Amino acid sequence: MWTRLRLAFAAILLLLLLTASWGQGVPPTSAQTSAAWVHLDVPPLRLHALPHTYAAHHLPDLAREAQASLNRIAARLDMPVTTPLDIYFVERIFWQGGVAYGSKVIISWPARNYLRIPIAAYLDHELTHALASRLTQPDGETNALLAEGLAVWATGGHYGVEPIHHIAAALARSPNYITIPDLADNLHAYQHETAYIEAGSFVGYLVETYGLETVKRLYASANTPERIIGRTYAQLERDWLTWLRPIPNDPAIAHWFDLRVRIFDAMRTYQETFDPAARELPPEPSNWTAEHVRTYAHTTQDPFAIVLETLLADINAAHRCGDLDAAESLLQRLTTAMRARAPTDADLHARLETVLAVQNARRWAQGDPTAAPPTPAVLLWAPLLALAERTGARLTITDLATLSPNHAVATLLIEKRWSDTSLVLQWQTTNTGTKWLITAITEQTQRSRDLCTKSPIASTTNRHSRTSTLVWLKPMRASSW
Ligand SMILES: [Zn+2]
């Protein structure tokens, strides 16, 4: 019975490693570093992922998203793509989850995605950087105001399609406003979400006023706009603020954005305190060492950090879906727990117990003599199901049948809450007389429904016009200006 249980358990764990991965995988040695990636070519894109990661398992889905994104961005920037672009997907979230080095971009796409930023937003943003890198001259000027502003504008928002001019108008009336000359001087010194939205709206204003081609020329003389359009950043800031002025004051947008800032500031506190590796920016992949592979093929296994990440995921889900009261209350619980460095309410205690139970069960299935043997099978399933649910997957046994005394089939539906795809897996085990073996695992990917019960951004949102708004907020009177 124990052997059968252990094998069945190993099967479940294998499935979860393949799907709702806890970031497991065998890190390569340094000699294998350059060959550490798995690849998928969809010219002109070249996709790369670290073996055994969530992204590696979803490369075909990611390729479709990346092709759609590239088409979108190439049209948006009016820049046809003729040379290869490389996208590297990693398991650990670093910073906000994306970075570009010329035509190479790195994007975090983990199983336990606590940021809940849509993949399209990452791809649009980083591929804009990759294309825009061709606008710079060897002896030209660059600055982050134009680089990040162009990426936010081309994406239609920062972490998705968002009403950037409405948010900027709210910021311009708030004490958190950052001046454009300050952003031009050193954008990365300021509050991240605020700086990026202001930059996106500012670049959007420049495109609407001076045209895309002029903005592209400005990109190569980024520190001296007066050379291209005859106005300094201080003068352009006054023009932009005048342009934003007709947008009516909207406390709901201001509240929504203020909460985003506090959520992402809390997220950065989480990273600094509980997953310091997430505050390191990965270098260009050709410069990676075996240590980089180890760092980015995995994510934290600390049980309490996993609990905090599940809470962060819930916070971002609530905020993204427009449930601001829930997001606010979850954020307070996160802040309290991070200060205490321990679970501070019954739900967090339950989450921690679940994580510990499954980590123990995994060690037991791997033959670790220090792991406590789990008892009845039903008790083994329960924490697995609960953890799958809480760490990013909804795992439902849709069928579990013993076809004969020596042959069992389980069909599992695994819905990834942070992804728009789900997996249907069928796993068969056969008893050879002395032990049970996994004889087949079949997998089918299917699109899943929109995960928000109320979508924060309507499909009717006009992503590139000043009439875009958050539909769960009260309607904007765009025609008034
Ligand atoms: Zn960027």
Residues whose N, C-alpha, C, O or C-beta is under 5 A from the ligand:
A	BS01	ZN	E148 A151
